[in-house]
Amino acid sequence: MRIPMLSGSRSVLIALTIIVALLAVWPMLHLLAEAFRSTGDRALSLSADSGRQISGTLQLLIGTAAAGSLIGTANGWLLSNCRFPGRRLLRIAQLVPLATPAYLLSATLVDLGSRNGWRIHGLGWGIVVMALSTYPYIFLLSTESFSVAGRRQLEACRSLGVGPWQAFAKVAFPIALPAIGAGIALLGMEVVNELGAVELLGIPSLSAGILEAWQANNNPSGAIALALITLLIVLVLVAAERQLRQRSRRWSDGVGGGGITQWHLHGPRALAAQLLAVIPPVLSLGVPLAWGMLNLDQINQGLTDDLLPMIVRSFLLALAAALLAVLAALMLAIAKRWIAARWLKGLTFVAGMGYAIPGTVLALGLLFTGAPWQIGPLFLLLWGYSDRFLAVSKGGLDAALERINPSLDEAATGIGLNWIQVLKQVHLPLLRGPMTVGLLLVFVDTVKELPLTFALRPFDFDTLSVRVFQYAGDERLAEALLPALMILILGLVASIALVPSLDQATSKS
């Protein structure tokens, strides 16, 4: 849709959009330029550990995808198309794992294991931790598919006496496969980005390898080479996610209709469904909470002199990043609505891809960008936060703007209002909810973010996430108790914010 605009207003909007988009993509463009420059001067070199780091990342990715898809798809089907006691609460509980950062779950497992003589270490445990932390991505997308697609076919299955799992295998799963694949792609992006969990569990990874090459070995060429390999993996995941989402939409449009078909489960079947739905969130949140309860007598060790400044620092950083990300997302969303140029729509899409870029790769691009201009690390950190989490708020704003009738814009421009006045008087009142949710989600994501913060923070400028990671690595988990509990509380707030959207997806069930 293209809304009539005054030429002057149109030029201003286009200019602002280009500036915001360029700021979003510039670090990656600079990194790629540095890579070409390095290949011109000398070949990009990989260390002897690079093969292990690539292999470790791919193995963790494949293992997590397999385990996460099993948990997410099974729960998506059961909680969308089956009825049993506690179903609604259990559906909401599937969002709880989003509250627990993978590095926090790893740290608590390592500590609890050491107390009981268990060795929590290696790839297997990494797959368990990452699957528990990321399966909600698959759950959310599969739930949406199971709730809207193939209703007529499923109703036919039920009328013929076909059981829930036979209907799942023969009808629902093939239809939902593109949506599940898109969820796996999102899961994979989180796995590639992870730093804390893989370090604590001793798993070689590309994220850790980039930091090691850059900071420990002073090998920029090696860091760039690993970053390019990481980007290649991410680009494959992004391309797969977009393609599968398109297929999912086309398939759903063709087979939808009617109400949601449901099977009632009783006795052992209901108990099995309840256990399958309750165990993952209980483990992801229950393990850190149990660890916290065991260490309550040591909570005073966390009351250090720098605790309050660290909390204030984390709060202000997250608030500033959230405001910048929401403002940038609003600008891109408005431009996408008002200007029909295909090149601009493509530019806004590319600008919103920061979330797919691993934190260590984005940090490397920002370091190369800031060095010639001597940009301070604090500004680079805010730039990185707003860039990486721009898509978190942009997606909600795009969806909300699509629901606003274009006739409102046309009526406003018809009486002589420009796009700024329309934004202020029409859009902002209607976008208050999505902007608030986006602000909250970016705030919490920033508080939990580790790779970007660890790589770019100024000297002696720790945040809650960095403190938990450092103390966990030094086996000083008692001192990390308070920062960890604060991260958990903020994560739970973000999870609660997602409940309305989940209820909307399955409200008819």
N, C-alpha and C positions, 0 to 999 in steps of 0.2 A: 504494500500500500504506500502511495505517495501523497502526502498532504501538501496542498498549496502553501507556499511560503514566499515572503518578500525576499528578493535576491540578496540583500544585505544580510538578513538573518540566516539565510541558507549558507552563505559564505563563512559566516562566523561559526556555525555549527560544524561545517565540514572541516574547518581549520582546527577547531578544538578536538574533534574526533581523531584527526590525523596525528595531532600531538600526543594524545593519550595512547593511541595505538602504537606509535613509534616508541614511546617510553616503555611500553610493555614488551615489544619484540626486540628492542635495541641490544640488550645483554646477549641474547642468543645470536644475533647478527654479528656482534663483536667477537663472540667466541668462535664462530665459523670463520670470520676473517682472520683471526689469529691462527686458526688451524691451517688455513691456506698459506699464510705467511710462513708458518713453521715448516710446512712441507716444501716450500720454495727454498728455504735456507738449509734445512736438514730434514731427514726423515723422522717422523714421529716415532718415538721409541717406547716399547713396552717392557716393563720389568719382568724378572723371572717369575714373580707372583701373579702377573696379570692373567695368565691362563687359569690359575686357581680361582681368581676373583670373578672372571667371566663364567667359569663353570659353576661356581658356588651360587652366583646370582640366578643362572638359568635353572639349576636344580631346585633352588628354593622357589622360584617362580612356578615351575611345573608341579612340584609337590603341593604348594599352597593352592594352586588352581584346582587340582584334583580334590583335595580335602575340602576346600572352601565351596566348590560347586556342589559337592555331595551334601554338605550341611545346609547351604543356602537354598538349593533347589528342593530338597526334601521338606524343609520347613516352609518354604514358599507354597508348596502344593498342599500340605496338611493344613496350614493356617488360612488358606484361601478357599479351599474346596471341601474341607471336612469339618464337621461339627463334633466337638467334645468339650467336657467341662474345663473351664479356665482358658478357653481358646483366645478370647479377646485380650486378656492380660498377657498371655504368652506371645501374642503377635506384637504387642508393644515392647515386650522384653527383648525382642530380637534387635532392637536399636541400642540396647545397653552396651554391647561390645564397642560401639563407636566412642564411648566415654573413656575407654581404657587404652592409652597409647601402648603400642607393642613393646616399647622399651621398658615401660613400667611393669607390664605383665612379666617380661623376661627377668627383670631385676628381682621381683618378688619370688618367682619360681626358683631362681638360682639360690636365693637366701634360704627359702624353706627347704630346698633340697639339701643344702649343706648341713642344716640342722639335723636332718634325718638320715644322713649318710647316702643320699642319692646324688648322682652326678648329672646335673641339668646342663647339657652341653651338646653342641653339634647340630647337624642338619635336621635330624628328626624332630628335635625339640623346636627348632626354628620353624618348621612347617606347622607344628601344632600351634605355636604362638601366633604366627601370621594368619593362619586359617581362622582362629578364634577372633582375631582383630579385624579381619577384612571380609568375612563371609556375608555381613549385612548388605554389601553392595549387590551381591548376587540375589540375596533374599528380596531386596526391594524391587529389583527389576523383574525377577521371576514372579513375585506376587502380583505386580501390575499385569503381567501377561496372563497368568492363570485366572485373574479376575475378569478380564475383558475379552479374551480370545477363545474361539472354539466352543462357545456356549451351546450351540445347537448340537454339535457332535457329542459333547459331554452329556447333554440331556438324553440323547438317543442311547448312549451307553448305559445310563442309569435306568432308563425305561426297559432296557433289555436285561437288566439284572447284573450288568458287569460291575465288578468291584472297583474301589477307588484306585488301587495300584495298577490294575489292568487298564483302566481308563487313562491313568497317568502315562503308562508306557506306550500305549497305542495311539493316543490322541493328543493329550496335553503337552507331553514332553517334546514331541516333534515340532509343534506349533511354537512353543516357548523357547526353543533352542537358540534362535537369534538373540532374544533378550538375555538368556543365560550367558551366551557368549560375550555380549556387551558388558555384563557384570564381571565376567572373568577378566576382561580387558582392564576395567577400572581397578579390580583387585591387583592385577599385575603391575599397574602404575604405582600403587602403594608399596608393593614388595620391592620394586626397583629403587624407590625413594628411601626405604628404611635404612637407618644407620645404627641407632642405639641397640636394637634387638640383636642384629647380626654381630655387632662388636661384643656384646655381653655374652652371647652364646658361642663365640669363636667361629663364626661362619665367614669365610672369605667372600667379599662382595665388591661390586663396582663402586658403590657410594663410599665405603671405607677406603678403597684403593685410590680414589681421586684425592681424598683428603691426605692420605699417606704420601702420595707422590708430590703433592703441592707443598704441604707444610713440613712433613718429616724428612723427605728425601730431597727437597728443593729441586724437583724435576718437573717444570711446567710442561715440557713436551710430553712426558708420560701421562700427566694429568689430563691434558687435552685429548690424547689418544683414547684414554678410558672414557672421557666425557663423550666423545664422538660415538664410541661403541654403545654407551648408555642411551644416547639420543636415538641411535638406530633401533634399538629394542623398543623404546618408547614410541617412535613413529609407527612401527609395526602394530603396536597395541592400539594407538589412536586410530589408525586406518581401519583396523579390524573392528573397533568399537563403533565407529561411524557407519561402516558398511552393515554391520549386524543390526544396529538401531533402525536403519532404513528398511531392511528386510523385515524386521519385527513389525514396523508400522504398516507396511504394505500387507503383510500376512494377516495382521489383526483386523484391518479394515475389511478384509474379504470374508471373514468367518464369524464375525461378532453377531450379537443380537440376543435378546432375551435376558432373563435373570441368571444369576450365578447358580450353577448346579452344585449341590452339596450332598455329601454322604455322611450319615450319622454313625459315629464310632462308639462302641460300647465295650465294656469289659477290658480284656487284655489289649485289644487294639487301641482303645482310648488311652490306656496306661502307657503303651509304647509311644504313641504320638506325644503325650505329655512329657515323657522323659526325653525324647528327641528334641523337643522344643525348649525344654528348661535347662538341659545340661550345658550347652554352649554359653548362654549369658551368665549362668551361675559361675562357670569356671572363669570367664573373662573378667567379671567384676568381683566374684566371691573370693578368688585367690588373693588379689590385692587387699580387699577388706579384711580377710582373715589374717593376713600378714600384719595389717595395721593393728588389729585387736591384740595380736600376740606381742606387739611392740609398744603398746600404750604406756607401759611403765618406763619406757625410754624416750617418751615424747619430748621431755625437757632437753634432751641433747640437740634437738632441732631448733631450740630457741636461742639461736646465735645472734650476735649483734647486727649482722648484715641481713637477717631474715626480712625485717620490715622494709628496708630499702630495696631488696630484691623483689618483694611482692609489688611494691609501688612501681618499680621499674618494669616488671612484666605487665602490669595492668596498663600503664601509660603507653607502652610499646604496642600492645594489642589493640588498645582503643584508637591510637593514631592510625595503625595499619587498617583497622576495620573502616574508619571514616574515609581514608583514601581509596580503599578498594570499592566501597559502595558508591562514592562519588564518581569514580572512573567507570564503574559498571553502569551507572545511571546515564552517563554521557553516551556510552557506546549503545546502550539499549534505545535511547531516544533517537540517536542518529539512524539506527537500523530501522526504526519505525517511520521516520519522516523522509528519509532519502532512499530512493529506489535503486541507486547506482550499484551494479553488481560488484564492482571493485571495492566499494566501501563495505558492503556486506562481507566480502571475503576478508577484508582487513580487520573488521570487528571480530570475526571468527578466529583468526590467527592470534589476535590480541588476547583472546580468552583461553588460550592453550597453556598458559603458565602453570596451571595445576597439574598438567601432565608431565612437566619438566621436573626431574628429581632435584631436591634442594641443593645437593652438592654441585650439580651441573650448573644450575642457575647462579649459585654463589661464585663459581669460577668465571662465568660470563660477566657478572657484576664486578668482580675484582679486576678483570681486564678492562672493563669500561671505565671504572673509577680511577685507575692508576694514572692515566695521562692528565686528568683534571684534578687529581689529588682530592677526590671526594671522600669525606670522612666515613668511617665504617658504620656509624649510626645511621647516616642518610642512606647508605647502601643497604643496610638491614631493612629499613622502612620501605625502600624501593623494592627489595626482594619480597617482603611480605605482601605488599599490595599487588605486585605482579603475579605471584604464585596463587593467591587466593581471590584474584579478580573474578574468575569463573564461578566461584562459590556463590557470590551475590548476583552475578550477571544472569545465570540461568533462571533464577526466580523472578528477576525483573523482566526478562524477555517473555516468560510465560504469563506474567501478570499483565503486561502491555498488550499481549495478543487477545486477552479477554476483554479489553476496553473497546467499546464500539467506536469505529473510526468516525462515525457521524458526530461524536462529541468534538473531535479535533476539527472536523470540517465546519461545524457550527461556530467554534471559537475563532478560527481563522476568518470565517465569513464576516464577523463583526470587527475585524481589524487587529486581532491579537497576534503577536509574533510567537515564535516557538518558546521563548523564555516565559512569556506570560501564560501560554497554554500549559507549560510544565508546572508553573507555580499554582495556577488556579484550577486545573483539571487533573493532571497526572499525579502530582505529589499527594494530594488527599487520598487518591485511590491506591497509591503505591505504599502507603504508610506501613501496612502489614508486611509485605515482602521485603521492604527495606529494613525493617526491624529484625526480621528473621535473618536476613543476609548479614546485617551488622553483628548479630549475636554469633552466628556460625563462624564468620571470619575472626571475630574476637577469640573464640575458643580454639579454633584451629591455630591461630598465632601463638597462643599460650602453650599449646602442645608441640608446636613445630620444633624439631631438634636439628636436622642436618644444616639448614640454612642459618639458624642461630649460632650453632657451634662453629661454623666456618667464617661468619662475617662479624660476630660481636666484637666490640672494642675490648682492649685488654682490661681484665678485672671487671667485666661487665656481665656477670652471670644472670641468667633468668631461671624460672622455676624448672623448666625442662632440662637446661644445662646442669643445674645443681643436682637433680635426681640422677642424671646419667653419670656425672663425675663421681658422686658419692657411691653409686652402685658399682662403678668400676674399681673404686678404692675399698670396697667392702665396708662402707660406712653407712649402711642403709638406715640405721636408727636415726641419724641426722637428716636423712632424706625423707623421713616420715611425713612431716608437715607439708613440705612442697608437693609431695606425691598426693596427699589427701586433697590439697587445693586443686591440683590438676584434675583429679577424679570428680570433684564437685562441679567444676566448670564443664567437664565433659558430659556429666549427667544433665546439666542444664541444656546443653546443645542437643542431646538426644531427645529430651522432652519437647524441644522446639520442633522436632521432626514428626512428633506423634500426629498432629492434625493432618499432615499430608499423607501419612500412612493410613489413617482412618478414612480419608477421602477416597483413597485408591480402592479400599475394600468396604466402603460404607454400606453397600447393598447386601453384604454377606452377613 
